[in-house]
Amino acid sequence: MCHWISMCAFVFSPLQSDTQKRKSCISCTRLSTEPSSWCGFMTSFFRMKNVKILHLPLLFVFVHPCFAQADFAPYFYDNGPYSYNGNMALFSLSEDTAVGTQIYCLNGTDPEGQEVRYGLSFDPGSKEYFRVDPISGNITLVEQLDREKQDSVDVLVSITDGQSKVVERVTIFVMDANDEKPEFLNMPAIIDVLETTGSGSSIYKVEAVDKDTGSGGSVTFFLQNPQSTLFAMDRHSGVLRIKSGEMLDYEKTKTHFVTVIARDGGGDFNGKEQFMSSSATLTINVIDTQDTSPIFIGTPYFGYVYEISEPGSEIFNVVAKDGDAGNPNPILYSFDDGDDGVFRINKTSGCITLLTLPMYLKREIFNIKVKASEVSPEGRLMDYEVTTVVIRVVDLNNNPPTFYGENGPQNMFELTMYEHPPEGEILRGLKITVNDSDQGANAKFNLKLIGPGRMLRVVPQTVLNEAQVTILVEDSAAMDYEKHHVLTYKLLAVEIDTPERFSATADIVIHLLDTNDNAPKFSSDYYIARIPENSPGGSNVVSVTATDPDSGPWGEVKYSIYGSGADLFLIQPVSGIIYTQPWASLDAEVRSKYNFYVKAEDAEGKYSLAEVFVTVLDLNDHPPAFNDNFLEKTMVIGAPVKIQAVDDDAEVPNNVIEYAIMKAEPDNNIFDIDADTGEIMLKSYIKSMAIIQNITKQRDCTWSLVVQARDRGQPSFSTTAVIKIDITEATQLNGGPLGSFLMQNRNKPLQILGMLAGVISLMVIVTVIISTATFMRNKKSNRILPNRRVRRRARKQQTWNFKNPFKTPETAGEKFRVEEEELESEVIVENVNYNNNVTNVVRHWPLPPCAPSLPPPPPLYIPGERQWAVPTVSATVAPKPRKKPFMNRQDTVNLALVSELKMKLEQKRMLKH
């Protein structure tokens, strides 16, 4: 029976967040066991009635199971403000985060375990800075943040399981990064400062702000190039002052340009600490004040009174101005001393005039003191300055310099001479005098010679009144007839100390005569010619050209040739055409390069040389040739047979040979030939003699080939040869690779001898290397002695070899043994060179045979007699050195073999007895 549907609405406070509301709703279902909670009581009650709960935004709806099944809303995890996953509550983000960065991950769940989807939205009209992946919840920054424009972003995040959706509003705080430069508030600016402003005074305060926060928003001030300026900046307040001990001076600098730098305190930007700065220019105009006395312009002052001057004549004009140029005062001029009452000065213009005739002047030089005073606007005299004006009474300069020849005044002088005169030579054909009729300084002048280059110079260079003019040769090489037939100069006389600077000129014309001063010169240092071989005698090879710039017979050139390569050539003496001897026959195969010298000589024997290189061009005039037109070869299957033809032409492609098989018997399709090398080989499918016999149906494997050798010249020549080839298999040859090699090269004895000589040489080299290595190793030891000593020892020292003196040897073998011992015991061998890779005593042990043989029959055993032993070398070894001698491996093997042989002989003797 169905129960009545009961509903209960829980109204939440509007101050609660969506998260708190969600938690309150969930607590109603999960804390139903708490009897003290009204929600818990209601939840328990409905659960007892088998009623399920549905969540709505503002109320709970309890629905009887007959009408609906319970659906709990999904919810976000709240992981706190320092987490990067959850619901973004209290999440903050730096404004320098790069666009495209994943900044957060929404994380939530559904109580029923349903798959959830995430969403993200913004208020209408707001800029959308983020984008969310609905499945993973990853939030990506899609727009660049700027804290200075917007310091927080409101975002609606949502989570849904497909039936229920939870939406929460979160605020994302944009954190500051040091991305803003300081901004000046009152810069750039122009200010005016009086030049009398005291040092240390404040003249301006710079203001700047930085929109960043923290250290990035603090601003400090600096001056660019503070050492070179008169100003100082307080880094914190921005106050600009005049440096202590410095003063402004309008007369030195009217305007100062000061660059101020504002820099922030630095901060993080993109993970690195960054300092940002701005600069602006402050223009400081210095205002002038009356603190400078007048200044005379153009000092020192010099004036002249001439003999024709009249009273009232202007002698000189002084000029002065106020030193305070920004606000100048008028100037008043006056004489202070030295005028003697014969001169007057204009008070306002500074013009000095003569008051009397020059004849009444009592001094030649007047030093007049002139005062320039400032006049204030009130008419009061202020600062003043005094200067000296030097006035000199001089004669009138009314005569210019004049040049004279032998017949009076003259303004042109001519001379004819040979080219290249000696340097320092005087041009004696020129007789020139210069004169100035004035007196004193008016008669002093300079002489200058103006013309092409520095070939000539004039002496003297300074003249007072009159002098004889001398012209000397300075550059002989430049006076060249081939460059200048005529040289024209200007002789200039200019007064030095006169205001008029009178001057005079005279023309000097020099006609040069030619000499033979040049050798013929070829158009090139070398000539390259090419001529085909077999050219007929008298063929032109090359034309050479040489020129001689001299005139007349000195400029005529004759040619001749000489040198080791000139035997086949002649030259026309006048035209310079080189041609072959009438009987000459050029052959590139005999000689293709000729070089010789050609000589160009003038009438007096001056000459020059050039080198001629003649190349004889090769023609295809030799056909290829085999050593023999009938050749016999033996071919091993798998190995080629090589033939060779020679073309005597000198150059490619005339001597490049191509090979081809023209005919082969008994079968024409069994061989191939390398067109370049001449190697003849079997077709690739022929691997054995059986295949050849199947093709030819014959057991005889002898072929006759007609091979053609053709060159690549134009026209092309060819020749043929018959090659008889015996084919055999490599397995039929005895002796292994050596036998195969000898069989293949049986027709080439020189190649076989060369191979044998190479093998022998290799063995000799290896032996020398081993001997050298052994010698070098032994040389390192300090025990090497230079010789081997053989020392005799008396027979009485044979104490260890006893015999019975009363017993006569019964067998010849025993007698032979004793005599051998006595014979050998007389010699003692002492090896002094212990480090010479040999044993101390030379032992002649027989090598062990391949099959052991019986020793000679031993003598009969006689009681009391010494047992028979294997004969050994009877010798006495010299005292050994403290260090044991080195024994190589061969010595050890020999000792082992001797010991083994001795043991076997003893065993056989015991068996017989």
NUNU-91249 format. One record per residue (C-alpha): x, y, z. Coordinates in pm, whole numbers, plus 50000, padded with zeros to 5 digits. Example, Ala and Ser with C-alpha at 12.3 -4.5 7.8 and 13.67 -1.06 7.14 Angstrom:
R:51230:49550:50780
R:51367:49894:50714
***
This chain:
R:50000:50000:50000
R:50143:50334:49900
R:50225:50595:50160
R:50132:50953:50138
R:50399:51172:49985
R:50565:51396:50242
R:50770:51700:50155
R:50996:51913:50366
R:51170:52229:50242
R:51490:52344:50402
R:51542:52713:50339
R:51904:52815:50341
R:52048:53152:50431
R:52137:53364:50124
R:52477:53427:50278
R:52569:53063:50247
R:52782:52959:49951
R:52680:52689:49711
R:52935:52462:49869
R:52792:52520:50218
R:52442:52456:50087
R:52556:52136:49927
R:52722:52025:50245
R:52408:52105:50444
R:52201:51896:50206
R:52437:51608:50221
R:52454:51627:50600
R:52084:51572:50613
R:52120:51231:50459
R:52444:51126:50619
R:52382:51244:50977
R:52036:51094:51008
R:52143:50893:51307
R:52177:51206:51524
R:51850:51226:51720
R:51932:51575:51837
R:51931:51706:51481
R:51597:51790:51336
R:51723:51714:50991
R:51855:51387:51114
R:51522:51313:51273
R:51335:51384:50955
R:51578:51184:50750
R:51552:50889:50987
R:51179:50912:50983
R:51153:50901:50609
R:51405:50623:50583
R:51196:50418:50823
R:50907:50472:50585
R:51125:50368:50292
R:51115:50721:50150
R:51406:50851:49939
R:51532:51209:49925
R:51579:51432:49615
R:51795:51747:49621
R:51666:52071:49483
R:51850:52406:49490
R:51644:52539:49787
R:51463:52241:49933
R:51465:51874:49989
R:51187:51674:49834
R:51116:51345:49997
R:50952:51114:49750
R:50799:50785:49826
R:50963:50497:49640
R:50643:50437:49453
R:50697:50765:49262
R:51083:50816:49212
R:51426:50682:49293
R:51679:50894:49492
R:51940:51104:49293
R:52208:51275:49500
R:52368:51582:49342
R:52743:51571:49256
R:52976:51796:49448
R:53328:51947:49427
R:53614:51861:49654
R:53724:52162:49853
R:54101:52121:49890
R:54181:52465:50018
R:54332:52781:49865
R:54678:52633:49796
R:54557:52335:49594
R:54548:52307:49218
R:54244:52077:49208
R:53900:52112:49357
R:53649:52390:49306
R:53894:52686:49256
R:53789:52841:49585
R:54033:53119:49682
R:54255:53029:49386
R:54511:53292:49277
R:54705:53320:48950
R:55001:53535:48846
R:54937:53780:48566
R:55251:53666:48376
R:55111:53314:48327
R:55146:53225:47961
R:54837:53177:47749
R:54773:52805:47694
R:54897:52705:48040
R:54691:52451:48234
R:54629:52636:48560
R:54382:52420:48753
R:54188:52095:48752
R:53824:52087:48867
R:53773:51781:49082
R:53450:51644:49217
R:53243:51329:49244
R:52890:51194:49240
R:52759:50999:49541
R:52603:50740:49311
R:52935:50703:49121
R:52790:50850:48802
R:53031:51008:48554
R:53046:51380:48603
R:53098:51666:48361
R:53250:52002:48442
R:53154:52345:48318
R:53286:52698:48342
R:53108:53023:48256
R:53138:53394:48309
R:52898:53676:48380
R:52743:53834:48070
R:52973:54096:47921
R:53277:53966:48107
R:53592:53862:47928
R:53636:53487:47921
R:53988:53416:48043
R:53961:53039:48095
R:53837:52726:47919
R:53761:52389:48085
R:53776:52037:47953
R:53434:51896:48052
R:53567:51545:48105
R:53905:51594:48275
R:53821:51924:48442
R:54150:52079:48326
R:54124:52457:48310
R:54342:52638:48054
R:54425:53008:48036
R:54310:53143:47698
R:54346:53520:47747
R:54640:53715:47887
R:54585:53847:48239
R:54666:54202:48343
R:54639:54280:48713
R:54668:54652:48650
R:54340:54635:48452
R:54156:54362:48643
R:54282:54220:48971
R:54019:53944:49009
R:53803:53730:48785
R:53459:53590:48886
R:53394:53245:48743
R:53091:53013:48763
R:53212:52654:48790
R:52965:52368:48761
R:52956:51993:48800
R:52679:51767:48675
R:52607:51396:48660
R:52358:51435:48377
R:52055:51476:48606
R:52164:51717:48875
R:52390:52019:48829
R:52572:52213:49099
R:52696:52565:49016
R:52933:52762:49234
R:53065:53117:49198
R:53432:53150:49276
R:53667:53448:49261
R:54015:53404:49112
R:54265:53661:49233
R:54517:53790:48980
R:54858:53822:49143
R:55099:54093:49041
R:55413:54039:48828
R:55675:54301:48763
R:55559:54386:48410
R:55508:54761:48429
R:55770:55030:48384
R:55776:55335:48605
R:55587:55629:48448
R:55699:55988:48492
R:55431:56232:48603
R:55614:56556:48532
R:55875:56456:48275
R:56005:56552:48024
R:56016:56911:48138
R:56192:57242:48073
R:56293:57463:48365
R:56479:57794:48400
R:56750:57837:48666
R:56948:58149:48744
R:57320:58109:48701
R:57366:58259:49051
R:57176:57971:49214
R:57395:57839:49494
R:57556:57496:49493
R:57353:57231:49673
R:57025:57409:49597
R:56720:57206:49490
R:56599:57302:49146
R:56338:57034:49056
R:56154:56732:49194
R:56095:56440:48960
R:55781:56233:49019
R:55711:55885:48884
R:55478:55596:48969
R:55483:55223:48902
R:55149:55039:48876
R:55303:54719:49010
R:55274:54625:49376
R:55538:54535:49630
R:55901:54593:49540
R:55804:54615:49175
R:55601:54925:49255
R:55875:55113:49440
R:56064:55370:49232
R:56417:55503:49272
R:56579:55775:49063
R:56923:55799:48901
R:57106:56031:48666
R:57259:55903:48348
R:57635:55980:48346
R:57634:56150:48687
R:58011:56213:48674
R:57987:56443:48371
R:57707:56666:48498
R:57677:56953:48747
R:57372:56801:48912
R:57292:56530:49166
R:56971:56333:49224
R:56821:56208:49552
R:56738:55849:49460
R:56437:55821:49689
R:56269:56161:49676
R:56356:56248:49317
R:56486:56594:49412
R:56742:56733:49166
R:57014:56955:49317
R:57323:57140:49199
R:57628:56947:49312
R:57817:57077:49607
R:58105:57299:49492
R:57955:57346:49142
R:57806:57662:48995
R:57608:57733:48681
R:57771:57962:48426
R:57566:58105:48146
R:57876:58210:47955
R:58004:57849:47942
R:57684:57652:47895
R:57347:57805:47832
R:57144:57484:47840
R:57192:57156:48026
R:57022:56832:47931
R:56984:56590:48221
R:56861:56234:48162
R:56676:56093:48464
R:56627:55717:48501
R:56341:55583:48715
R:56384:55216:48811
R:56158:54991:49013
R:56265:54762:49296
R:56245:54449:49084
R:56018:54148:49100
R:55941:53814:48945
R:55833:53794:48585
R:55806:53460:48404
R:55999:53292:48681
R:56292:53532:48678
R:56369:53847:48872
R:56323:54152:48652
R:56404:54520:48701
R:56230:54772:48479
R:56320:55133:48420
R:56220:55439:48222
R:56410:55751:48128
R:56318:56108:48050
R:56509:56427:47978
R:56498:56743:48185
R:56605:57057:47997
R:56762:57321:48222
R:56797:57669:48075
R:57050:57887:48258
R:56931:58243:48302
R:57207:58499:48261
R:57287:58763:48525
R:57517:59062:48516
R:57833:58903:48648
R:58076:58920:48353
R:58284:59215:48233
R:58292:59317:47863
R:58491:59109:47614
R:58695:59249:47322
R:58651:59061:46996
R:58936:58994:46754
R:59231:59078:46976
R:59518:59154:46945
R:59457:59484:46763
R:59705:59636:46511
R:59659:59952:46308
R:59873:60142:46056
R:59925:60504:45968
R:60067:60555:45620
R:60259:60846:45483
R:59963:60961:45275
R:59707:60938:45555
R:59509:61259:45627
R:59353:61393:45948
R:59022:61219:46017
R:59135:60896:45848
R:59004:60580:46012
R:59295:60387:46162
R:59128:60097:46342
R:58792:59990:46488
R:58775:59805:46820
R:58473:59589:46907
R:58363:59475:47253
R:58045:59314:47386
R:57894:59249:47726
R:58006:58914:47868
R:57651:58855:47989
R:57514:58759:47653
R:57171:58668:47786
R:57095:59023:47895
R:57372:59245:47754
R:57429:59610:47842
R:57554:59876:47595
R:57932:59944:47577
R:58109:60280:47612
R:58463:60315:47461
R:58741:60555:47579
R:59118:60597:47577
R:59289:60506:47900
R:59650:60588:47804
R:59905:60619:47517
R:59713:60820:47259
R:59935:61134:47292
R:59641:61345:47184
R:59685:61258:46815
R:59408:60997:46798
R:59038:60995:46885
R:58794:60711:46954
R:58419:60707:46898
R:58248:60634:47234
R:57977:60413:47088
R:58134:60255:46776
R:58499:60217:46895
R:58641:60369:46571
R:58991:60520:46614
R:59076:60812:46379
R:59387:61026:46312
R:59378:61391:46430
R:59693:61526:46261
R:59918:61473:45961
R:60161:61175:45975
R:60459:61405:45946
R:60382:61545:46289
R:60377:61211:46462
R:60667:61185:46703
R:60671:60808:46741
R:60673:60519:46497
R:60470:60288:46722
R:60181:60384:46954
R:60053:60146:47226
R:59710:60288:47309
R:59507:60154:47605
R:59136:60134:47514
R:58871:60089:47787
R:58530:59927:47722
R:58275:59991:48003
R:57921:59857:48053
R:57644:60111:48096
R:57347:60018:48316
R:56992:60107:48211
R:57016:60392:48461
R:57325:60526:48279
R:57570:60419:48544
R:57910:60281:48440
R:57957:59923:48558
R:58222:59658:48481
R:58490:59742:48227
R:58780:59579:48038
R:59102:59729:47893
R:59296:59618:47586
R:59592:59750:47386
R:59579:59874:47028
R:59919:59887:46853
R:59934:60155:46582
R:60243:60166:46358
R:60346:60450:46129
R:60477:60296:45805
R:60576:60396:45458
R:60317:60339:45189
R:60350:60011:45003
R:60302:60118:44644
R:60551:59900:44451
R:60483:59532:44375
R:60765:59277:44314
R:60899:59268:43954
R:61090:59000:43756
R:61384:59105:43534
R:61572:58931:43257
R:61890:59025:43079
R:61709:59300:42892
R:61485:59443:43165
R:61142:59347:43309
R:61028:59014:43171
R:60736:58782:43247
R:60836:58474:43037
R:61153:58267:43041
R:61221:57969:42810
R:61477:57687:42820
R:61555:57376:42613
R:61723:57078:42782
R:61750:56698:42774
R:61518:56489:42983
R:61627:56343:43317
R:61895:56595:43420
R:62085:56511:43739
R:61904:56596:44061
R:62031:56918:44220
R:62146:57060:43884
R:62094:57435:43834
R:61902:57542:43523
R:62177:57779:43412
R:61996:57883:43098
R:61747:58078:43310
R:61878:58421:43426
R:61607:58570:43645
R:61623:58859:43894
R:61337:58974:44120
R:61310:59320:44286
R:61071:59520:44513
R:61139:59894:44529
R:60969:59945:44866
R:61155:59953:45192
R:61144:59750:45507
R:60859:59509:45552
R:60695:59628:45233
R:60989:59488:45034
R:60976:59139:45188
R:60815:58868:44978
R:60810:58491:44916
R:60895:58306:44594
R:60692:58001:44491
R:60720:57774:44187
R:60385:57634:44078
R:60366:57359:43818
R:60327:56985:43751
R:60465:56766:44032
R:60771:56852:44235
R:61028:56834:43960
R:61182:57177:44029
R:61228:57408:44327
R:61322:57772:44356
R:61599:57928:44568
R:61573:58151:44766
R:61222:58120:44898
R:61219:58450:45093
R:61356:58771:44946
R:61414:59117:45094
R:61424:59387:44824
R:61618:59199:44550
R:61766:58855:44473
R:61897:58634:44189
R:61647:58349:44126
R:61792:57996:44100
R:61589:57694:43988
R:61713:57347:44081
R:61617:56997:43962
R:61447:56802:44242
R:61290:56499:44070
R:61490:56384:43770
R:61276:56077:43695
R:60962:56287:43658
R:61119:56501:43386
R:61039:56245:43119
R:61009:56335:42752
R:60761:56052:42698
R:60526:56211:42955
R:60590:56581:42904
R:60737:56734:42591
R:60699:57082:42743
R:60696:57181:43111
R:60525:57508:43207
R:60567:57663:43553
R:60450:57980:43723
R:60706:58171:43928
R:60512:58363:44192
R:60636:58647:44418
R:60398:58745:44701
R:60456:59008:44970
R:60451:58875:45323
R:60379:59148:45578
R:60190:59407:45380
R:59815:59457:45388
R:59805:59482:45012
R:59986:59153:44954
R:60116:59267:44619
R:60236:58991:44391
R:60392:58922:44051
R:60417:58617:43823
R:60644:58496:43544
R:60605:58198:43310
R:60888:57946:43284
R:60867:57718:42979
R:61107:57419:42953
R:61130:57220:42628
R:61255:56865:42690
R:61467:56670:42440
R:61438:56292:42415
R:61708:56041:42514
R:61714:55663:42487
R:61599:55602:42842
R:61346:55325:42782
R:61388:54960:42693
R:61132:54787:42474
R:60844:54641:42672
R:60637:54338:42573
R:60261:54348:42587
R:60276:54041:42813
R:60537:53873:43028
R:60466:53542:42863
R:60288:53409:42554
R:60103:53079:42526
R:60064:52920:42183
R:59916:52595:42054
R:59994:52429:41723
R:59876:52092:41589
R:60137:51825:41539
R:60238:51739:41185
R:60193:52107:41089
R:60404:52189:40781
R:60730:52376:40819
R:60698:52754:40824
R:60362:52750:41006
R:60290:53057:41217
R:60286:52987:41591
R:60228:53318:41772
R:60288:53690:41726
R:60463:53886:42001
R:60451:54263:42038
R:60686:54500:42218
R:60688:54880:42217
R:60956:55137:42295
R:60821:55482:42386
R:61144:55653:42281
R:61143:55855:41958
R:61337:55808:41638
R:61563:55504:41594
R:61559:55450:41970
R:61193:55346:41940
R:61253:55083:41669
R:61235:54724:41801
R:61395:54408:41663
R:61302:54059:41783
R:61505:53743:41835
R:61454:53413:42014
R:61686:53187:42209
R:61673:52902:42454
R:61683:52523:42457
R:61335:52497:42306
R:61390:52745:42023
R:61567:52509:41782
R:61252:52432:41582
R:61132:52793:41562
R:61220:53123:41392
R:61098:53483:41442
R:61058:53768:41201
R:61282:54046:41343
R:61043:54331:41260
R:60691:54192:41292
R:60755:53957:41585
R:60579:53659:41420
R:60716:53327:41546
R:60694:53036:41302
R:60838:52688:41267
R:61158:52602:41085
R:61099:52497:40721
R:61236:52152:40800
R:61071:52116:41143
R:60833:51828:41208
R:60638:51853:41532
R:60531:51530:41695
R:60333:51538:42023
R:60438:51183:42100
R:60804:51283:42088
R:60772:51622:42260
R:60457:51816:42333
R:60592:52117:42529
R:60841:52381:42417
R:60940:52699:42597
R:61197:52959:42503
R:61263:53331:42536
R:61194:53611:42292
R:61407:53925:42307
R:61304:54276:42201
R:61601:54512:42148
R:61633:54875:42041
R:61911:55041:41843
R:62140:55092:42144
R:62102:54741:42279
R:61845:54800:42551
R:61617:54501:42564
R:61351:54310:42755
R:61253:53944:42757
R:60933:53745:42747
R:60879:53372:42773
R:60696:53173:42508
R:60519:52845:42588
R:60428:52632:42286
R:60204:52327:42320
R:60197:52075:42037
R:59840:51951:42008
R:59809:51577:41969
R:59636:51432:41660
R:59507:51080:41638
R:59778:50946:41409
R:59864:50614:41581
R:59638:50307:41586
R:59631:50080:41890
R:59878:49788:41875
R:59901:49455:42059
R:60236:49312:42161
R:60159:49017:41934
R:59876:48959:41693
R:59849:48598:41812
R:59829:48539:42188
R:59787:48224:42395
R:59617:48239:42735
R:59504:47988:42995
R:59179:48070:43175
R:59069:47923:43505
R:58695:47920:43547
R:58604:48214:43767
R:58923:48414:43688
R:58955:48663:43400
R:59228:48677:43138
R:59362:49021:43054
R:59494:49145:42720
R:59643:49484:42656
R:59701:49707:42357
R:59903:50029:42349
R:59826:50352:42163
R:60129:50578:42110
R:59923:50897:42088
R:60009:51152:42357
R:59671:51275:42481
R:59325:51155:42559
R:59098:51057:42397
R:59339:50961:42121
R:59519:50709:42344
R:59210:50574:42523
R:59140:50219:42401
R:58811:50028:42395
R:58810:49649:42362
R:58549:49429:42191
R:58519:49062:42094
R:58455:49044:41723
R:58437:48667:41688
R:58473:48357:41905
R:58500:47994:41793
R:58356:47738:41840
R:58085:47938:42026
R:58031:48314:42009
R:57819:48350:42323
R:58044:48230:42601
R:58281:48522:42668
R:58245:48883:42788
R:58513:49151:42773
R:58559:49467:42982
R:58571:49745:42724
R:58802:49960:42939
R:59049:49711:43092
R:59054:49434:42830
R:58974:49159:43083
R:58813:48858:42915
R:58583:48652:43136
R:58329:48377:43099
R:57959:48449:43107
R:57823:48464:43460
R:57619:48144:43420
R:57926:47933:43332
R:58043:47781:43658
R:58208:47454:43547
R:58361:47265:43256
R:58048:47058:43223
R:57844:47362:43122
R:58101:47453:42858
R:58103:47098:42718
R:57723:47096:42706
R:57730:47419:42506
R:57998:47313:42258
R:57936:46934:42257
R:58313:46899:42261
R:58556:46787:42526
R:58829:47013:42391
R:58803:47346:42579
R:59017:47560:42349
R:58875:47882:42205
R:58992:48123:41940
R:58882:48484:41987
R:58924:48780:41756
R:58955:49087:41981
R:58942:49442:41848
R:59117:49738:42016
R:58980:50077:41904
R:59086:50424:42019
R:58846:50713:42084
R:59013:50970:41862
R:58872:51142:41557
R:58909:50969:41323
R:58916:50645:41517
R:59173:50369:41451
R:59150:50003:41543
R:59345:49679:41527
R:59267:49313:41599
R:59443:49019:41752
R:59368:48645:41772
R:59358:48511:42129
R:59381:48136:42189
R:59235:48052:42532
R:59262:47714:42711
R:58990:47682:42972
R:59042:47467:43280
R:58901:47433:43629
R:59081:47543:43942
R:59047:47195:44098
R:59258:47044:43825
R:59560:47243:43933
R:59789:47095:44199
R:59972:47301:44452
R:59676:47500:44589
R:59665:47877:44537
R:60033:47886:44444
R:59979:47629:44169
R:59678:47823:44042
R:59881:48141:44041
R:60169:47978:43854
R:59934:47821:43603
R:59753:48146:43538
R:60080:48335:43495
R:60288:48072:43320
R:60321:48306:43025
R:60440:48587:43255
R:60773:48480:43404
R:60853:48830:43523
R:60536:48839:43733
R:60625:48501:43890
R:60979:48621:43969
R:60839:48940:44117
R:60609:48740:44344
R:60898:48519:44463
R:61119:48822:44522
R:60841:48981:44726
R:60801:48672:44945
R:61177:48653:45006
R:61195:49023:45086
R:60909:48985:45334
R:61090:48701:45511
R:61412:48904:45530
R:61227:49202:45674
R:61057:48986:45938
R:61395:48832:46033
R:61558:49175:46063
R:61271:49302:46281
R:61293:49003:46516
R:61674:49030:46543
R:61654:49402:46609
R:61389:49354:46878
R:61601:49085:47047
R:61912:49300:47037
R:61730:49602:47180
R:61587:49397:47465
R:61927:49251:47556
R:62092:49590:47526
R:61880:49718:47815
R:62045:49472:48059
R:62368:49569:48238
R:62491:49204:48248
R:62582:49181:47879
R:62953:49100:47831
R:63127:49130:47499
R:63261:48776:47447
R:63249:48407:47534
R:63554:48263:47705
R:63668:47902:47672
R:63886:47785:47959
R:64088:47463:47987
R:64086:47267:48310
R:64329:47003:48433
R:64224:46641:48415
R:64265:46601:48788
R:63940:46788:48848
R:63738:46490:48718
R:63665:46370:49070
R:63311:46258:49012
R:63381:46001:48728
R:63538:45697:48905
R:63651:45368:48743
R:63798:45050:48878
R:64173:45072:48801
R:64207:44700:48835
R:63927:44622:48588
R:63987:44613:48217
R:63696:44718:48000
R:63520:44411:47875
R:63319:44564:47594
R:63395:44803:47320
R:63092:45005:47413
R:63224:45072:47762
R:63564:45159:47629
R:63410:45395:47384
R:63207:45556:47658
R:63504:45619:47881
R:63715:45766:47604
R:63437:45996:47507
R:63400:46119:47861
R:63771:46183:47893
R:63779:46364:47564
R:63493:46591:47647
R:63600:46657:48002
R:63898:46856:47891
R:63685:47150:47780
R:63498:47383:48009
R:63258:47629:47858
R:63183:47944:48053
R:62899:48157:47923
R:62983:48501:48034
R:62678:48665:47867
R:62409:48540:48097
R:62139:48751:47940
R:62199:48639:47583
R:61895:48403:47575
R:62112:48085:47586
R:62185:47835:47862
R:62500:47847:48070
R:62643:47527:47920
R:62594:47422:47563
R:62441:47076:47566
R:62422:46859:47254
R:62118:46658:47344
R:61972:46456:47060
R:61616:46545:46970
R:61363:46278:47069
R:61274:46057:46770
R:60921:46024:46644
R:60924:45652:46730
R:61137:45563:47035
R:61438:45348:46943
R:61636:45116:47165
R:61955:45256:47311
R:62286:45079:47248
R:62323:44760:47458
R:62456:44840:47803
R:62766:44664:47941
R:62726:44361:48163
R:62657:44430:48525
R:62957:44373:48754
R:62899:44396:49125
R:63076:44687:49283
R:63102:44873:48964
R:62932:45207:48910
R:62587:45188:48750
R:62561:45270:48378
R:62428:45618:48314
R:62320:45815:48011
R:62623:45999:47872
R:62608:46373:47923
R:62828:46659:47818
R:63131:46654:48037
R:63191:47011:48139
R:63242:47230:48437
R:63011:47522:48475
R:63160:47844:48589
R:63037:47992:48917
R:62692:48131:48864
R:62608:48489:48938
R:62388:48568:49229
R:62096:48627:49000
R:61967:48314:48831
R:62025:48330:48454
R:61724:48369:48236
R:61608:48046:48071
R:61376:48067:47781
R:61103:47825:47697
R:61317:47624:47454
R:61572:47548:47730
R:61295:47424:47958
R:61158:47196:47687
R:61506:47052:47617
R:61561:46974:47986
R:61224:46806:48008
R:61296:46587:47704
R:61636:46483:47839
R:61488:46388:48176
R:61217:46181:48009
R:61465:45999:47783
R:61693:45921:48077
R:61406:45778:48276
R:61299:45546:47990
R:61652:45414:47940
R:61685:45336:48311
R:61355:45149:48306
R:61460:44934:48006
R:61794:44850:48166
R:61623:44734:48484
R:61385:44514:48283
R:61671:44338:48105
R:61843:44260:48433
***
